């Protein structure tokens, strides 16, 4: 009877009938060459918890710019935004030992950022310039504008434009804190209802209701400027 010869080397060190999943292959590659590109953020954070500092460098490089952008929308001051973003990542690092992958890493990260922004708003009244939240202007990265009003000036004068901008600023400032934060995350970070709810610790339906009330308020008060 013929005998089939099998080279044992490719299977050395593996249990019988074991095959690596794509996720397992990505983790192996991460450990071998430090490539985190194909690994989810929560796993990378767990690597940091295990002492792999390259994991922190990767998360910092990936999220630093978006977090600075988010903080700038809140404080409208580049230096302060960068300072707050630095504090966000400092807290991420300090929390590495207690981190639990119970929610998306980005949700956890934006919750830290939101709490810092809210605390600063309470501590310094100057953060009231969060307003200039630019709900009337195109986002610098996405190029999109909220559907509150037509951003085209047409034949409108600069004075009318300024009046409209001032009205938007004042109205956004008057929004309740959670509504203001939800609008920022929804319009400028393009976060979904569930993720915003996770950040604000609200149910998805409560988040939809919160945003509905916020946009209703903005549209009602801005109807004379549309």
Phi and psi restraints in degrees (value plus and minus 20) as a CYANA .aco file:
   2 UNK   PHI     -89.3   -49.3
   2 UNK   PSI     126.7   166.7
   3 UNK   PHI    -134.3   -94.3
   3 UNK   PSI     112.4   152.4
   4 UNK   PHI    -110.2   -70.2
   4 UNK   PSI     100.5   140.5
   5 UNK   PHI    -111.6   -71.6
   5 UNK   PSI     108.7   148.7
   6 UNK   PHI    -139.9   -99.9
   6 UNK   PSI     111.2   151.2
   7 UNK   PHI     -93.1   -53.1
   7 UNK   PSI      95.2   135.2
   8 UNK   PHI     -95.9   -55.9
   8 UNK   PSI     -32.4     7.6
   9 UNK   PHI     -82.5   -42.5
   9 UNK   PSI     -63.8   -23.8
  10 UNK   PHI     -82.4   -42.4
  10 UNK   PSI     -40.0     0.0
  11 UNK   PHI    -125.3   -85.3
  11 UNK   PSI     -16.4    23.6
  12 UNK   PHI     -80.6   -40.6
  12 UNK   PSI     112.7   152.7
  13 UNK   PHI      63.5   103.5
  13 UNK   PSI     -18.4    21.6
  14 UNK   PHI    -129.7   -89.7
  14 UNK   PSI     122.0   162.0
  15 UNK   PHI     -85.1   -45.1
  15 UNK   PSI     133.9   173.9
  16 UNK   PHI     -79.8   -39.8
  16 UNK   PSI     123.3   163.3
  17 UNK   PHI      42.1    82.1
  17 UNK   PSI       6.0    46.0
  18 UNK   PHI    -124.2   -84.2
  18 UNK   PSI     117.6   157.6
  19 UNK   PHI    -155.8  -115.8
  19 UNK   PSI     119.3   159.3
  20 UNK   PHI    -101.7   -61.7
  20 UNK   PSI     114.7   154.7
  21 UNK   PHI     -99.5   -59.5
  21 UNK   PSI     143.9   183.9
  22 UNK   PHI     -76.1   -36.1
  22 UNK   PSI     -57.4   -17.4
  23 UNK   PHI     -84.3   -44.3
  23 UNK   PSI     -60.1   -20.1
  24 UNK   PHI     -86.7   -46.7
  24 UNK   PSI     -59.7   -19.7
  25 UNK   PHI     -81.7   -41.7
  25 UNK   PSI     -61.8   -21.8
  26 UNK   PHI     -83.5   -43.5
  26 UNK   PSI     -60.8   -20.8
  27 UNK   PHI     -85.3   -45.3
  27 UNK   PSI     -60.6   -20.6
  28 UNK   PHI     -81.5   -41.5
  28 UNK   PSI     -63.1   -23.1
  29 UNK   PHI     -83.9   -43.9
  29 UNK   PSI     -57.2   -17.2
  30 UNK   PHI     -81.8   -41.8
  30 UNK   PSI     -63.0   -23.0
  31 UNK   PHI     -92.6   -52.6
  31 UNK   PSI     -52.3   -12.3
  32 UNK   PHI     -97.3   -57.3
  32 UNK   PSI     -70.6   -30.6
  33 UNK   PHI    -140.9  -100.9
  33 UNK   PSI     -11.9    28.1
  34 UNK   PHI      51.7    91.7
  34 UNK   PSI       0.9    40.9
  35 UNK   PHI    -108.1   -68.1
  35 UNK   PSI      92.6   132.6
  36 UNK   PHI    -121.1   -81.1
  36 UNK   PSI     -17.0    23.0
  37 UNK   PHI     -78.7   -38.7
  37 UNK   PSI     -55.0   -15.0
  38 UNK   PHI    -121.6   -81.6
  38 UNK   PSI      -5.6    34.4
  39 UNK   PHI    -131.4   -91.4
  39 UNK   PSI     120.1   160.1
  40 UNK   PHI     -90.6   -50.6
  40 UNK   PSI     135.9   175.9
  41 UNK   PHI     -80.0   -40.0
  41 UNK   PSI     -58.1   -18.1
  42 UNK   PHI     -82.4   -42.4
  42 UNK   PSI     -60.9   -20.9
  43 UNK   PHI     -85.0   -45.0
  43 UNK   PSI     -59.0   -19.0
  44 UNK   PHI     -84.3   -44.3
  44 UNK   PSI     -60.2   -20.2
  45 UNK   PHI     -84.3   -44.3
  45 UNK   PSI     -56.6   -16.6
  46 UNK   PHI     -86.7   -46.7
  46 UNK   PSI     -51.7   -11.7
  47 UNK   PHI     -84.0   -44.0
  47 UNK   PSI     -60.6   -20.6
  48 UNK   PHI     -83.2   -43.2
  48 UNK   PSI     -61.8   -21.8
  49 UNK   PHI     -79.4   -39.4
  49 UNK   PSI     -52.7   -12.7
  50 UNK   PHI    -100.6   -60.6
  50 UNK   PSI     -23.3    16.7
  51 UNK   PHI      85.7   125.7
  51 UNK   PSI     -13.0    27.0
  52 UNK   PHI    -105.6   -65.6
  52 UNK   PSI      80.4   120.4
  53 UNK   PHI     -89.2   -49.2
  53 UNK   PSI     -42.3    -2.3
  54 UNK   PHI     -82.5   -42.5
  54 UNK   PSI     -48.3    -8.3
  55 UNK   PHI     -85.3   -45.3
  55 UNK   PSI     -61.6   -21.6
  56 UNK   PHI     -85.0   -45.0
  56 UNK   PSI     -62.5   -22.5
  57 UNK   PHI     -79.2   -39.2
  57 UNK   PSI     -59.5   -19.5
  58 UNK   PHI     -86.8   -46.8
  58 UNK   PSI     -65.2   -25.2
  59 UNK   PHI     -85.7   -45.7
  59 UNK   PSI     -58.3   -18.3
  60 UNK   PHI     -82.7   -42.7
  60 UNK   PSI     -65.7   -25.7
  61 UNK   PHI     -84.7   -44.7
  61 UNK   PSI     -55.5   -15.5
  62 UNK   PHI     -94.8   -54.8
  62 UNK   PSI     -59.2   -19.2
  63 UNK   PHI    -131.1   -91.1
  63 UNK   PSI     -27.0    13.0
  64 UNK   PHI     -79.6   -39.6
  64 UNK   PSI     -69.4   -29.4
  65 UNK   PHI     -84.5   -44.5
  65 UNK   PSI     -67.4   -27.4
  66 UNK   PHI     -79.8   -39.8
  66 UNK   PSI     -57.0   -17.0
  67 UNK   PHI     -91.3   -51.3
  67 UNK   PSI     -59.7   -19.7
  68 UNK   PHI     -81.3   -41.3
  68 UNK   PSI     -63.6   -23.6
  69 UNK   PHI     -79.9   -39.9
  69 UNK   PSI     -64.8   -24.8
  70 UNK   PHI     -83.6   -43.6
  70 UNK   PSI     -64.5   -24.5
  71 UNK   PHI     -86.9   -46.9
  71 UNK   PSI     -55.6   -15.6
  72 UNK   PHI     -83.2   -43.2
  72 UNK   PSI     -58.2   -18.2
  73 UNK   PHI     -81.7   -41.7
  73 UNK   PSI     -46.9    -6.9
  74 UNK   PHI    -105.1   -65.1
  74 UNK   PSI     -61.9   -21.9
  75 UNK   PHI    -127.0   -87.0
  75 UNK   PSI     -36.1     3.9
  76 UNK   PHI      33.4    73.4
  76 UNK   PSI      21.2    61.2
  77 UNK   PHI    -169.8  -129.8
  77 UNK   PSI      96.5   136.5
  78 UNK   PHI     -82.3   -42.3
  78 UNK   PSI     -64.2   -24.2
  79 UNK   PHI     -83.5   -43.5
  79 UNK   PSI     -63.5   -23.5
  80 UNK   PHI     -86.5   -46.5
  80 UNK   PSI     -59.9   -19.9
  81 UNK   PHI     -80.7   -40.7
  81 UNK   PSI     -63.6   -23.6
  82 UNK   PHI     -86.9   -46.9
  82 UNK   PSI     -57.6   -17.6
  83 UNK   PHI     -84.0   -44.0
  83 UNK   PSI     -64.5   -24.5
  84 UNK   PHI     -87.1   -47.1
  84 UNK   PSI     -58.5   -18.5
  85 UNK   PHI     -82.6   -42.6
  85 UNK   PSI     -59.7   -19.7
  86 UNK   PHI     -81.4   -41.4
  86 UNK   PSI     -60.5   -20.5
  87 UNK   PHI     -86.5   -46.5
  87 UNK   PSI     -56.0   -16.0
  88 UNK   PHI     -78.1   -38.1
  88 UNK   PSI     -69.9   -29.9
  89 UNK   PHI     -92.9   -52.9
  89 UNK   PSI     -47.4    -7.4
  90 UNK   PHI     -84.1   -44.1
  90 UNK   PSI     -61.0   -21.0
  91 UNK   PHI     -88.9   -48.9
  91 UNK   PSI     -54.8   -14.8
  92 UNK   PHI     -80.4   -40.4
  92 UNK   PSI     -66.5   -26.5
  93 UNK   PHI     -84.6   -44.6
  93 UNK   PSI     -63.2   -23.2
  94 UNK   PHI     -86.4   -46.4
  94 UNK   PSI     -45.1    -5.1
  95 UNK   PHI    -111.2   -71.2
  95 UNK   PSI     -15.8    24.2
  96 UNK   PHI     -79.5   -39.5
  96 UNK   PSI     -55.0   -15.0
  97 UNK   PHI     -91.8   -51.8
  97 UNK   PSI     -47.3    -7.3
  98 UNK   PHI    -125.8   -85.8
  98 UNK   PSI     -17.8    22.2
  99 UNK   PHI     -82.7   -42.7
  99 UNK   PSI     116.1   156.1
 100 UNK   PHI    -148.5  -108.5
 100 UNK   PSI     111.4   151.4
 101 UNK   PHI     -99.5   -59.5
 101 UNK   PSI      41.3    81.3
 102 UNK   PHI    -113.2   -73.2
 102 UNK   PSI     -35.4     4.6
 103 UNK   PHI    -163.3  -123.3
 103 UNK   PSI     150.2   190.2
 104 UNK   PHI     -78.7   -38.7
 104 UNK   PSI     121.8   161.8
 105 UNK   PHI     -78.5   -38.5
 105 UNK   PSI     -61.5   -21.5
 106 UNK   PHI     -82.5   -42.5
 106 UNK   PSI     -55.4   -15.4
 107 UNK   PHI     -84.2   -44.2
 107 UNK   PSI     -66.7   -26.7
 108 UNK   PHI     -81.1   -41.1
 108 UNK   PSI     -62.6   -22.6
 109 UNK   PHI     -83.5   -43.5
 109 UNK   PSI     -66.4   -26.4
 110 UNK   PHI     -90.2   -50.2
 110 UNK   PSI     -45.3    -5.3
 111 UNK   PHI     -86.4   -46.4
 111 UNK   PSI     -61.5   -21.5
 112 UNK   PHI     -81.7   -41.7
 112 UNK   PSI     -66.3   -26.3
 113 UNK   PHI     -82.8   -42.8
 113 UNK   PSI     -63.2   -23.2
 114 UNK   PHI     -82.7   -42.7
 114 UNK   PSI     -64.8   -24.8
 115 UNK   PHI     -81.6   -41.6
 115 UNK   PSI     -60.6   -20.6
 116 UNK   PHI     -84.1   -44.1
 116 UNK   PSI     -63.8   -23.8
 117 UNK   PHI     -84.1   -44.1
 117 UNK   PSI     -62.3   -22.3
 118 UNK   PHI     -85.0   -45.0
 118 UNK   PSI     -62.5   -22.5
 119 UNK   PHI     -82.4   -42.4
 119 UNK   PSI     -59.1   -19.1
 120 UNK   PHI     -87.4   -47.4
 120 UNK   PSI     -57.9   -17.9
 121 UNK   PHI     -81.1   -41.1
 121 UNK   PSI     -55.5   -15.5
 122 UNK   PHI     -96.5   -56.5
 122 UNK   PSI     -52.4   -12.4
 123 UNK   PHI    -102.2   -62.2
 123 UNK   PSI     -51.1   -11.1
 124 UNK   PHI    -150.4  -110.4
 124 UNK   PSI      99.6   139.6
 125 UNK   PHI     -87.2   -47.2
 125 UNK   PSI     -36.7     3.3
 126 UNK   PHI     -84.7   -44.7
 126 UNK   PSI     -41.7    -1.7
 127 UNK   PHI     -88.0   -48.0
 127 UNK   PSI     -25.8    14.2
 128 UNK   PHI     -80.2   -40.2
 128 UNK   PSI     -33.8     6.2
 129 UNK   PHI     -94.3   -54.3
 129 UNK   PSI     -15.6    24.4
 130 UNK   PHI     -71.6   -31.6
 130 UNK   PSI     -43.0    -3.0
 131 UNK   PHI     -71.0   -31.0
 131 UNK   PSI     -70.1   -30.1
 132 UNK   PHI     -86.5   -46.5
 132 UNK   PSI       0.7    40.7
 133 UNK   PHI     -50.7   -10.7
 133 UNK   PSI     -32.7     7.3
 134 UNK   PHI      35.6    75.6
 134 UNK   PSI      24.4    64.4
 135 UNK   PHI     -87.4   -47.4
 135 UNK   PSI     -31.0     9.0
 136 UNK   PHI    -122.1   -82.1
 136 UNK   PSI     -23.4    16.6
 137 UNK   PHI    -137.2   -97.2
 137 UNK   PSI     137.1   177.1
 138 UNK   PHI     -86.8   -46.8
 138 UNK   PSI     120.7   160.7
 139 UNK   PHI     -87.7   -47.7
 139 UNK   PSI     117.3   157.3
 140 UNK   PHI     -85.5   -45.5
 140 UNK   PSI     -45.9    -5.9
 141 UNK   PHI    -119.0   -79.0
 141 UNK   PSI     -61.1   -21.1
 142 UNK   PHI    -111.9   -71.9
 142 UNK   PSI     -43.3    -3.3
 143 UNK   PHI      55.6    95.6
 143 UNK   PSI     -12.7    27.3
 144 UNK   PHI    -117.5   -77.5
 144 UNK   PSI     137.3   177.3
 145 UNK   PHI    -147.9  -107.9
 145 UNK   PSI     129.4   169.4
 146 UNK   PHI     -83.1   -43.1
 146 UNK   PSI     132.2   172.2
 147 UNK   PHI    -107.2   -67.2
 147 UNK   PSI      27.5    67.5
 148 UNK   PHI    -108.2   -68.2
 148 UNK   PSI     -54.1   -14.1
 149 UNK   PHI    -185.2  -145.2
 149 UNK   PSI     142.4   182.4
 150 UNK   PHI     -92.0   -52.0
 150 UNK   PSI     103.6   143.6
 151 UNK   PHI    -100.1   -60.1
 151 UNK   PSI     -27.7    12.3
 152 UNK   PHI     -93.2   -53.2
 152 UNK   PSI     106.5   146.5
 153 UNK   PHI     -98.1   -58.1
 153 UNK   PSI     -51.1   -11.1
 154 UNK   PHI      35.7    75.7
 154 UNK   PSI    -146.2  -106.2
 155 UNK   PHI    -115.4   -75.4
 155 UNK   PSI     -14.3    25.7
 156 UNK   PHI     -84.4   -44.4
 156 UNK   PSI     125.2   165.2
 157 UNK   PHI     -98.9   -58.9
 157 UNK   PSI     143.3   183.3
 158 UNK   PHI     -82.5   -42.5
 158 UNK   PSI     -50.1   -10.1
 159 UNK   PHI     -87.4   -47.4
 159 UNK   PSI     -61.1   -21.1
 160 UNK   PHI     -86.6   -46.6
 160 UNK   PSI     -56.8   -16.8
 161 UNK   PHI     -82.8   -42.8
 161 UNK   PSI     -64.5   -24.5
 162 UNK   PHI     -85.0   -45.0
 162 UNK   PSI     -59.5   -19.5
 163 UNK   PHI     -81.8   -41.8
 163 UNK   PSI     -62.4   -22.4
 164 UNK   PHI     -84.6   -44.6
 164 UNK   PSI     -64.0   -24.0
 165 UNK   PHI     -82.9   -42.9
 165 UNK   PSI     -62.9   -22.9
 166 UNK   PHI     -83.1   -43.1
 166 UNK   PSI     -59.6   -19.6
 167 UNK   PHI     -84.4   -44.4
 167 UNK   PSI     -63.2   -23.2
 168 UNK   PHI     -82.0   -42.0
 168 UNK   PSI     -64.0   -24.0
 169 UNK   PHI     -79.1   -39.1
 169 UNK   PSI     -68.1   -28.1
 170 UNK   PHI     -84.5   -44.5
 170 UNK   PSI     -58.5   -18.5
 171 UNK   PHI     -90.8   -50.8
 171 UNK   PSI     -61.4   -21.4
 172 UNK   PHI     -83.9   -43.9
 172 UNK   PSI     -58.5   -18.5
 173 UNK   PHI     -81.6   -41.6
 173 UNK   PSI     -50.4   -10.4
 174 UNK   PHI    -103.5   -63.5
 174 UNK   PSI     -29.4    10.6
 175 UNK   PHI     -85.0   -45.0
 175 UNK   PSI     123.9   163.9
 176 UNK   PHI     -77.5   -37.5
 176 UNK   PSI     132.3   172.3
 177 UNK   PHI     -72.3   -32.3
 177 UNK   PSI     -69.2   -29.2
 178 UNK   PHI     -86.4   -46.4
 178 UNK   PSI     -56.4   -16.4
 179 UNK   PHI     -83.9   -43.9
 179 UNK   PSI     -63.2   -23.2
 180 UNK   PHI     -81.4   -41.4
 180 UNK   PSI     -64.5   -24.5
 181 UNK   PHI     -86.2   -46.2
 181 UNK   PSI     -59.9   -19.9
 182 UNK   PHI     -83.8   -43.8
 182 UNK   PSI     -61.3   -21.3
 183 UNK   PHI     -82.9   -42.9
 183 UNK   PSI     -62.7   -22.7
 184 UNK   PHI     -79.0   -39.0
 184 UNK   PSI     -67.3   -27.3
 185 UNK   PHI     -89.8   -49.8
 185 UNK   PSI     -56.9   -16.9
 186 UNK   PHI     -92.6   -52.6
 186 UNK   PSI     -67.7   -27.7
 187 UNK   PHI    -102.7   -62.7
 187 UNK   PSI     -56.5   -16.5
 188 UNK   PHI    -126.1   -86.1
 188 UNK   PSI     -45.0    -5.0
 189 UNK   PHI    -122.2   -82.2
 189 UNK   PSI     -24.4    15.6
 190 UNK   PHI      34.3    74.3
 190 UNK   PSI      18.9    58.9
 191 UNK   PHI    -105.8   -65.8
 191 UNK   PSI     125.5   165.5
 192 UNK   PHI     -99.0   -59.0
 192 UNK   PSI     150.0   190.0
 193 UNK   PHI     -78.5   -38.5
 193 UNK   PSI     -63.8   -23.8
 194 UNK   PHI     -84.4   -44.4
 194 UNK   PSI     -63.1   -23.1
 195 UNK   PHI     -88.5   -48.5
 195 UNK   PSI     -60.3   -20.3
 196 UNK   PHI     -81.4   -41.4
 196 UNK   PSI     -61.7   -21.7
 197 UNK   PHI     -81.6   -41.6
 197 UNK   PSI     -59.1   -19.1
 198 UNK   PHI     -83.8   -43.8
 198 UNK   PSI     -59.5   -19.5
 199 UNK   PHI     -86.4   -46.4
 199 UNK   PSI     -65.2   -25.2
 200 UNK   PHI    -108.7   -68.7
 200 UNK   PSI     -20.7    19.3
 201 UNK   PHI      40.9    80.9
 201 UNK   PSI      29.7    69.7
 202 UNK   PHI    -146.2  -106.2
 202 UNK   PSI     137.1   177.1
 203 UNK   PHI     -92.3   -52.3
 203 UNK   PSI     144.3   184.3
 204 UNK   PHI     -82.3   -42.3
 204 UNK   PSI     -60.9   -20.9
 205 UNK   PHI     -86.9   -46.9
 205 UNK   PSI     -57.3   -17.3
 206 UNK   PHI     -87.3   -47.3
 206 UNK   PSI     -54.6   -14.6
 207 UNK   PHI     -87.0   -47.0
 207 UNK   PSI     -63.1   -23.1
 208 UNK   PHI     -80.4   -40.4
 208 UNK   PSI     -61.9   -21.9
 209 UNK   PHI     -85.4   -45.4
 209 UNK   PSI     -60.7   -20.7
 210 UNK   PHI     -80.9   -40.9
 210 UNK   PSI     -67.6   -27.6
 211 UNK   PHI     -88.1   -48.1
 211 UNK   PSI     -57.1   -17.1
 212 UNK   PHI     -79.9   -39.9
 212 UNK   PSI     -65.4   -25.4
 213 UNK   PHI     -85.2   -45.2
 213 UNK   PSI     -59.0   -19.0
 214 UNK   PHI     -83.2   -43.2
 214 UNK   PSI     -68.7   -28.7
 215 UNK   PHI     -90.3   -50.3
 215 UNK   PSI     -52.4   -12.4
 216 UNK   PHI     -83.3   -43.3
 216 UNK   PSI     -62.8   -22.8
 217 UNK   PHI     -82.3   -42.3
 217 UNK   PSI     -66.4   -26.4
 218 UNK   PHI     -82.9   -42.9
 218 UNK   PSI     -65.3   -25.3
 219 UNK   PHI     -86.4   -46.4
 219 UNK   PSI     -60.4   -20.4
 220 UNK   PHI     -84.6   -44.6
 220 UNK   PSI     -64.0   -24.0
 221 UNK   PHI     -98.6   -58.6
 221 UNK   PSI     -37.8     2.2
 222 UNK   PHI    -123.5   -83.5
 222 UNK   PSI     -12.9    27.1
 223 UNK   PHI     -79.0   -39.0
 223 UNK   PSI     -50.1   -10.1
 224 UNK   PHI     -95.5   -55.5
 224 UNK   PSI     -31.1     8.9
 225 UNK   PHI    -127.3   -87.3
 225 UNK   PSI     -21.0    19.0
